[in-house]
Structure formats: structure tokens, C-alpha cells
């Protein structure tokens, strides 16, 4: 993860809350600064954003991001979700990744109340 001062490119078509995602630089533009994410972390974020408020299964993430390699994909998915939650908290991104046990994850924006 690294930060750079730059202007958004034409690739900024997705958003996480009010922050544009720059597809070319694999970065979130936060208050005029790019926050670049590692490739697999970026790809997990994009899958969640493209399916905002929709359950995306753990196996779909492993198939799309780790090419079906469950050996590395299981741990990689867990690590990526944990890391994205930390990024959201650190940069005050008002989004939540909810874990649906045995099923997958849901990305929701705004003030989300979780019910068990």
C-alpha cells in the first residue's frame, strides 16, 4: 500500500462511498491522494464494489482472484478481507464488509447495523 499525490484518470468509474477507484493505478483516491493496493487486495475490493450490497461467496472470490487455488485462496481471502477492513477504518471510509458465515461477504456503504 502506498500513497501518491495525483489527479484521477479516465479509469475512475467505480466508487467506494465518495472515493473514486482508479482502475489504471489500482488505487483509491482519498482527499487528493492515491492509496495504491497490492494486486490481489485490489481485485478483492473490486469484486466487492462491483457486487455492492450483494452476497459474494468465498468460493467465487477464490475462483476469480486465486484462479481456483483453494490452498492459497482460503488464507488469501481471509487476509484480504481483514486488511480491507483496516483500510476502511484507517481512512474513515464509511463502508462495512459483513461476513456471512459459511457463505461469503457483503460490502455495504454508510451506517450499517448488523443483526445476528
N, C-alpha and C positions, 0 to 999 in steps of 0.2 A: 504494500500500500504506500503510495506516495502522493504528495500534494504539489501542484504546479499552478501558477497564475497563467490563464489563457482565456481566450474567447471561445464560446461554443461553436462547434462546426455544424454543418448541414445535417450530420448524423444524429443530432439531438432530437429524437422523435418520441422517446419514452420518458416517463416521469416517475419518480418515487416521491410522493407528496408533491411539493412545489419544485423539487430539484430535478433538472433535466439529466438524462443519462446520455452520454456521448458514446455512440456505438463505435466510432472510429478510434477513440482513445481509451475505450473500456474504462470510463470514469464517470463519477457523479460530480456534477458542477454544484458546489456548495458555496454560496456567498462569494462568487467570482473566482473560486479556486477549484481546480480539478482534484478529486480524490480518486487516484487510479487503484484498481483492484486487480489482484492476480487472476489469471485466465479462468480457472475453474470456479473461483469465487464469483467472478463477474458473470459467468454463464449461469450459475445457480440463481443469482439475483435477477438476471433477465428472464429466466423461466418463471420465477415467482411474479415478476412485474407483468409479464405477458398474460399470466393467468390470475391476475389480481382478484381477490375475494373468491377464488375457486380452489378447491382442493387439488393439489398436485401430489401424486403419490410418490413415495420414496423410490419405488422401482422405476417410475418414469424419469426421475432425476438421475438415477444411476444409469439408466439406458441412454439418456441424452448427453449427460456430462462425462460419464466414465465409460461410454461405449459398452454398457452391459457388464463391466467387470465388477462383480459384487464383492470381490476380495478387497479391492481398494475403495470401491464406491460407497460401501457401508460407512466406513470411518470418514471418508472424504465428505459425504453428505452431512454427517453429524458435525464435523469440524466447520464446514461452510456455514451451516445454519447458526451455529454458536457465534462464529465470527461476524456474520451479518448483523446479528442482534447487538453485538458490542459496537459495531459501526453506527447503527441507528441510535444507540444510546449516547455515544461519544459526540456525535454531530447533531444531536437533537432532532433527528428525523422522526417525525410522528407516524411511525409505522410499526406494526407488530407482526411477527411470524409466529403463528399459533401451530403447535404440534397437535395433530390428531392421532392419538396412539394407534399403532398398528396400521395406519392408513397413509399419513403423509403430512403436508404442511399447507397452511393458508396464509397468504400475505394480505393484511388489511391495513388501510390507512386511517389516520385520525384516532380519536379516543375510543378504544375498543374495550368493552367489558367482556371478560371471559367467564363463561359459565361451565361448571363441571357436571 
